[in-house]
Amino acid sequence: MSCNLFLCIVDAIKYHDTYFEQRIDALLDLNYLLCKKLTLCLECWHTVC
């Protein structure tokens, strides 16, 4: 996947779903960045399919 395509997908998902927003967790640490979360989701999806 090209970098431009990945960034377009990241932008589309960022505005569609709040799960991918970077927030502070219960331990007052920032959770994973959007790109890292999306990469992990795509890897899991690729493994299952």
Biopython code that builds the backbone (N, CA, C, O; Angstrom):
import numpy as np
from Bio.PDB.StructureBuilder import StructureBuilder

atoms = [
    (1, "MET", "N", (0.851, -1.169, 0.000)),
    (1, "MET", "CA", (0.000, 0.000, 0.000)),
    (1, "MET", "C", (0.900, 1.236, 0.000)),
    (1, "MET", "O", (1.871, 1.319, 0.752)),
    (2, "SER", "N", (0.561, 2.171, -0.842)),
    (2, "SER", "CA", (1.372, 3.386, -0.911)),
    (2, "SER", "C", (1.106, 4.274, 0.305)),
    (2, "SER", "O", (0.058, 4.181, 0.944)),
    (3, "CYS", "N", (2.064, 5.123, 0.603)),
    (3, "CYS", "CA", (1.955, 6.024, 1.751)),
    (3, "CYS", "C", (0.788, 6.995, 1.560)),
    (3, "CYS", "O", (0.062, 7.282, 2.513)),
    (4, "ASN", "N", (0.604, 7.497, 0.356)),
    (4, "ASN", "CA", (-0.494, 8.437, 0.101)),
    (4, "ASN", "C", (-1.854, 7.781, 0.318)),
    (4, "ASN", "O", (-2.757, 8.386, 0.895)),
    (5, "LEU", "N", (-1.998, 6.534, -0.150)),
    (5, "LEU", "CA", (-3.254, 5.822, 0.049)),
    (5, "LEU", "C", (-3.508, 5.585, 1.529)),
    (5, "LEU", "O", (-4.631, 5.762, 2.001)),
    (6, "PHE", "N", (-2.480, 5.189, 2.262)),
    (6, "PHE", "CA", (-2.615, 4.952, 3.691)),
    (6, "PHE", "C", (-3.044, 6.229, 4.410)),
    (6, "PHE", "O", (-3.925, 6.185, 5.269)),
    (7, "LEU", "N", (-2.440, 7.352, 4.073)),
    (7, "LEU", "CA", (-2.799, 8.618, 4.719)),
    (7, "LEU", "C", (-4.213, 9.074, 4.359)),
    (7, "LEU", "O", (-4.884, 9.698, 5.181)),
    (8, "CYS", "N", (-4.673, 8.771, 3.146)),
    (8, "CYS", "CA", (-6.062, 9.071, 2.782)),
    (8, "CYS", "C", (-7.022, 8.239, 3.618)),
    (8, "CYS", "O", (-8.052, 8.737, 4.072)),
    (9, "ILE", "N", (-6.682, 6.960, 3.821)),
    (9, "ILE", "CA", (-7.512, 6.090, 4.658)),
    (9, "ILE", "C", (-7.515, 6.589, 6.093)),
    (9, "ILE", "O", (-8.560, 6.603, 6.744)),
    (10, "VAL", "N", (-6.350, 7.000, 6.593)),
    (10, "VAL", "CA", (-6.246, 7.532, 7.953)),
    (10, "VAL", "C", (-7.135, 8.753, 8.115)),
    (10, "VAL", "O", (-7.858, 8.860, 9.105)),
    (11, "ASP", "N", (-7.095, 9.671, 7.166)),
    (11, "ASP", "CA", (-7.929, 10.874, 7.249)),
    (11, "ASP", "C", (-9.416, 10.533, 7.225)),
    (11, "ASP", "O", (-10.205, 11.112, 7.972)),
    (12, "ALA", "N", (-9.792, 9.592, 6.365)),
    (12, "ALA", "CA", (-11.205, 9.211, 6.274)),
    (12, "ALA", "C", (-11.686, 8.577, 7.569)),
    (12, "ALA", "O", (-12.785, 8.871, 8.039)),
    (13, "ILE", "N", (-10.876, 7.719, 8.139)),
    (13, "ILE", "CA", (-11.265, 7.046, 9.378)),
    (13, "ILE", "C", (-11.263, 8.007, 10.556)),
    (13, "ILE", "O", (-12.103, 7.902, 11.451)),
    (14, "LYS", "N", (-10.327, 8.938, 10.558)),
    (14, "LYS", "CA", (-10.239, 9.913, 11.657)),
    (14, "LYS", "C", (-11.543, 10.693, 11.804)),
    (14, "LYS", "O", (-11.965, 10.983, 12.924)),
    (15, "TYR", "N", (-12.176, 11.028, 10.705)),
    (15, "TYR", "CA", (-13.412, 11.800, 10.763)),
    (15, "TYR", "C", (-14.642, 10.921, 10.916)),
    (15, "TYR", "O", (-15.733, 11.425, 11.182)),
    (16, "HIS", "N", (-14.479, 9.605, 10.751)),
    (16, "HIS", "CA", (-15.622, 8.703, 10.810)),
    (16, "HIS", "C", (-15.826, 8.065, 12.184)),
    (16, "HIS", "O", (-16.964, 7.852, 12.602)),
    (17, "ASP", "N", (-14.737, 7.760, 12.887)),
    (17, "ASP", "CA", (-14.842, 6.974, 14.113)),
    (17, "ASP", "C", (-13.980, 7.584, 15.216)),
    (17, "ASP", "O", (-12.793, 7.835, 15.005)),
    (18, "THR", "N", (-14.558, 7.820, 16.377)),
    (18, "THR", "CA", (-13.818, 8.425, 17.479)),
    (18, "THR", "C", (-12.884, 7.444, 18.181)),
    (18, "THR", "O", (-12.055, 7.865, 18.987)),
    (19, "TYR", "N", (-12.998, 6.142, 17.894)),
    (19, "TYR", "CA", (-12.106, 5.152, 18.509)),
    (19, "TYR", "C", (-10.646, 5.461, 18.195)),
    (19, "TYR", "O", (-9.765, 5.202, 19.014)),
    (20, "PHE", "N", (-10.394, 6.004, 17.029)),
    (20, "PHE", "CA", (-9.029, 6.221, 16.574)),
    (20, "PHE", "C", (-8.430, 7.546, 17.031)),
    (20, "PHE", "O", (-7.303, 7.863, 16.653)),
    (21, "GLU", "N", (-9.151, 8.329, 17.836)),
    (21, "GLU", "CA", (-8.599, 9.571, 18.356)),
    (21, "GLU", "C", (-7.582, 9.270, 19.458)),
    (21, "GLU", "O", (-7.732, 8.306, 20.209)),
    (22, "GLN", "N", (-6.562, 10.096, 19.543)),
    (22, "GLN", "CA", (-5.590, 9.927, 20.619)),
    (22, "GLN", "C", (-6.149, 10.574, 21.872)),
    (22, "GLN", "O", (-6.484, 11.758, 21.874)),
    (23, "ARG", "N", (-6.249, 9.779, 22.951)),
    (23, "ARG", "CA", (-6.821, 10.261, 24.199)),
    (23, "ARG", "C", (-5.914, 9.870, 25.364)),
    (23, "ARG", "O", (-4.978, 9.084, 25.217)),
    (24, "ILE", "N", (-6.218, 10.436, 26.503)),
    (24, "ILE", "CA", (-5.500, 10.085, 27.727)),
    (24, "ILE", "C", (-6.241, 8.926, 28.382)),
    (24, "ILE", "O", (-7.459, 8.978, 28.556)),
    (25, "ASP", "N", (-5.495, 7.867, 28.748)),
    (25, "ASP", "CA", (-6.127, 6.698, 29.351)),
    (25, "ASP", "C", (-6.218, 6.831, 30.873)),
    (25, "ASP", "O", (-5.926, 7.892, 31.425)),
    (26, "ALA", "N", (-6.619, 5.762, 31.538)),
    (26, "ALA", "CA", (-6.846, 5.789, 32.986)),
    (26, "ALA", "C", (-5.560, 6.052, 33.780)),
    (26, "ALA", "O", (-5.616, 6.550, 34.904)),
    (27, "LEU", "N", (-4.417, 5.720, 33.200)),
    (27, "LEU", "CA", (-3.137, 5.953, 33.870)),
    (27, "LEU", "C", (-2.533, 7.308, 33.523)),
    (27, "LEU", "O", (-1.372, 7.582, 33.827)),
    (28, "LEU", "N", (-3.345, 8.155, 32.879)),
    (28, "LEU", "CA", (-2.942, 9.509, 32.461)),
    (28, "LEU", "C", (-1.806, 9.500, 31.445)),
    (28, "LEU", "O", (-0.999, 10.429, 31.394)),
    (29, "ASP", "N", (-1.752, 8.460, 30.652)),
    (29, "ASP", "CA", (-0.799, 8.371, 29.543)),
    (29, "ASP", "C", (-1.563, 8.530, 28.238)),
    (29, "ASP", "O", (-2.735, 8.167, 28.144)),
    (30, "LEU", "N", (-0.890, 9.076, 27.234)),
    (30, "LEU", "CA", (-1.509, 9.140, 25.917)),
    (30, "LEU", "C", (-1.518, 7.738, 25.324)),
    (30, "LEU", "O", (-0.531, 7.008, 25.412)),
    (31, "ASN", "N", (-2.648, 7.370, 24.718)),
    (31, "ASN", "CA", (-2.706, 6.062, 24.084)),
    (31, "ASN", "C", (-2.076, 6.130, 22.699)),
    (31, "ASN", "O", (-1.529, 7.163, 22.312)),
    (32, "TYR", "N", (-2.152, 5.045, 21.964)),
    (32, "TYR", "CA", (-1.488, 4.963, 20.662)),
    (32, "TYR", "C", (-1.950, 6.052, 19.697)),
    (32, "TYR", "O", (-3.084, 6.523, 19.769)),
    (33, "LEU", "N", (-1.074, 6.432, 18.815)),
    (33, "LEU", "CA", (-1.408, 7.386, 17.769)),
    (33, "LEU", "C", (-2.341, 6.745, 16.753)),
    (33, "LEU", "O", (-2.424, 5.521, 16.655)),
    (34, "LEU", "N", (-3.031, 7.572, 16.011)),
    (34, "LEU", "CA", (-3.989, 7.119, 15.013)),
    (34, "LEU", "C", (-3.350, 6.152, 14.018)),
    (34, "LEU", "O", (-3.916, 5.096, 13.737)),
    (35, "CYS", "N", (-2.195, 6.495, 13.491)),
    (35, "CYS", "CA", (-1.557, 5.646, 12.481)),
    (35, "CYS", "C", (-1.178, 4.288, 13.059)),
    (35, "CYS", "O", (-1.287, 3.271, 12.374)),
    (36, "LYS", "N", (-0.736, 4.263, 14.307)),
    (36, "LYS", "CA", (-0.363, 2.997, 14.939)),
    (36, "LYS", "C", (-1.596, 2.125, 15.160)),
    (36, "LYS", "O", (-1.560, 0.922, 14.901)),
    (37, "LYS", "N", (-2.691, 2.727, 15.638)),
    (37, "LYS", "CA", (-3.922, 1.973, 15.840)),
    (37, "LYS", "C", (-4.428, 1.398, 14.524)),
    (37, "LYS", "O", (-4.816, 0.232, 14.454)),
    (38, "LEU", "N", (-4.421, 2.220, 13.488)),
    (38, "LEU", "CA", (-4.920, 1.764, 12.196)),
    (38, "LEU", "C", (-4.031, 0.661, 11.633)),
    (38, "LEU", "O", (-4.535, -0.307, 11.064)),
    (39, "THR", "N", (-2.724, 0.795, 11.784)),
    (39, "THR", "CA", (-1.807, -0.238, 11.309)),
    (39, "THR", "C", (-2.068, -1.559, 12.021)),
    (39, "THR", "O", (-2.090, -2.612, 11.384)),
    (40, "LEU", "N", (-2.264, -1.512, 13.335)),
    (40, "LEU", "CA", (-2.558, -2.732, 14.084)),
    (40, "LEU", "C", (-3.877, -3.360, 13.645)),
    (40, "LEU", "O", (-3.974, -4.581, 13.525)),
    (41, "CYS", "N", (-4.889, -2.535, 13.405)),
    (41, "CYS", "CA", (-6.175, -3.059, 12.933)),
    (41, "CYS", "C", (-6.050, -3.714, 11.564)),
    (41, "CYS", "O", (-6.616, -4.780, 11.322)),
    (42, "LEU", "N", (-5.308, -3.073, 10.678)),
    (42, "LEU", "CA", (-5.128, -3.644, 9.345)),
    (42, "LEU", "C", (-4.331, -4.943, 9.399)),
    (42, "LEU", "O", (-4.621, -5.872, 8.646)),
    (43, "GLU", "N", (-3.337, -5.023, 10.275)),
    (43, "GLU", "CA", (-2.575, -6.260, 10.425)),
    (43, "GLU", "C", (-3.448, -7.387, 10.956)),
    (43, "GLU", "O", (-3.358, -8.521, 10.485)),
    (44, "CYS", "N", (-4.292, -7.081, 11.933)),
    (44, "CYS", "CA", (-5.209, -8.097, 12.461)),
    (44, "CYS", "C", (-6.196, -8.546, 11.389)),
    (44, "CYS", "O", (-6.458, -9.740, 11.242)),
    (45, "TRP", "N", (-6.737, -7.598, 10.648)),
    (45, "TRP", "CA", (-7.679, -7.911, 9.590)),
    (45, "TRP", "C", (-7.033, -8.774, 8.514)),
    (45, "TRP", "O", (-7.648, -9.714, 8.009)),
    (46, "HIS", "N", (-5.799, -8.453, 8.169)),
    (46, "HIS", "CA", (-5.060, -9.225, 7.160)),
    (46, "HIS", "C", (-4.798, -10.641, 7.643)),
    (46, "HIS", "O", (-4.865, -11.583, 6.853)),
    (47, "THR", "N", (-4.501, -10.809, 8.925)),
    (47, "THR", "CA", (-4.219, -12.115, 9.484)),
    (47, "THR", "C", (-5.468, -12.993, 9.483)),
    (47, "THR", "O", (-5.386, -14.188, 9.201)),
    (48, "VAL", "N", (-6.630, -12.404, 9.799)),
    (48, "VAL", "CA", (-7.870, -13.166, 9.863)),
    (48, "VAL", "C", (-8.358, -13.545, 8.482)),
    (48, "VAL", "O", (-8.851, -14.655, 8.280)),
    (49, "CYS", "N", (-8.229, -12.645, 7.534)),
    (49, "CYS", "CA", (-8.737, -12.909, 6.174)),
    (49, "CYS", "C", (-7.720, -13.586, 5.384)),
    (49, "CYS", "O", (-7.950, -13.895, 4.215)),
]
sb = StructureBuilder()
sb.init_structure("model")
sb.init_model(0)
sb.init_chain("A")
sb.init_seg("    ")
for serial, (resi, resn, name, xyz) in enumerate(atoms, 1):
    if name == "N":
        sb.init_residue(resn, " ", resi, " ")
    sb.init_atom(name, np.array(xyz, "f"), 0.0, 1.0, " ", f" {name:<3s}", serial, name[0])
structure = sb.get_structure()
